[in-house]
Amino acid sequence: MHYVAKANITPYEEFKTEKHSMKKWAKLKFIGALTKFHYRRVEGNDDKLRRAKSDKSRSKKTLIGLSIMPRAQSNSSTK
């Protein structure tokens, strides 16, 4: 013969409501943390893109500046 021990405890209603509210609060905090993380990531990528664009425009300006400057031609190559 087997005896199965079971606790004869009725559910504690206040505990259920507290558990539900803690679960809801934790879910909201988790979603808020994920949102902040992704916003920071997007901002970082925006900064990288802005820097890349400014670097590209700087390199174009220097190339334009170099092409405007007169070049010294050597006499030996023209002879």
N, C-alpha and C positions, 0 to 999 in steps of 0.2 A: 504494500500500500504506500502511495506517495502522498505527501502532504505539501500543498502549494501555499506558501505564505503570501498573503496579500494584505496591503495596508488598507484599512477601512477608514480612509480620510476623505472627507468631503472637500470639494474644490473651494479654495479661498477666493471669493469674488474680488476683493480689493487687490489681491495679487494679480489676478487676470487683467484688471484694468491698468494697473501699474506696468505690467509687462507689455501690454499693448501700447501704452503711451511711450515707454522707453524705446520700443521697437520703431515706432513712428518717428520719434526724435532722432534716433540713430540713422534712420533712412534719410531724413532731411539733411542732417549734417554730412552724411556721406555724399549725397548729391551736390551739396554746396561745395565740398572739398573738390570733387571732380570738376565742377564748373570752374572754380578758381584755377585749378591746374591747367585746364584747357585754355582759359583766357590768357594765362601767363604764357603758355606755349604759342598761342596765336600772336601775341604781342612780340615775342622773341623772333618769330618767323617774319613778322612785319618789319622789325628792325633790321634783320639780315637782308631782306629784300631791298629796303631803303638804302642800306649801306652798299649793296651790290650795284644798285642803280647809280648812286653817287660816284662810286669807283669807276663805273663804266663811263659816265659823263666826264669825269676828270681825265680818264685816259684819252677820250676823244678830243678834249680841249688841248691836251699836250700834243697829240698828234697833229691837230690843226695848227697849233703854234709852231711846231717843228716844220711843217710843210710851208709855212709862210716865210720862215727865216731863210735868207739866201744861203746857199751852200757854197763853200769854197771849192772851186774846181782846180784840180791839179793840171799843170801845163803838160806834164809828161804823158797823160792819157789822151790828149787831143792831138798830139804830134804823130 
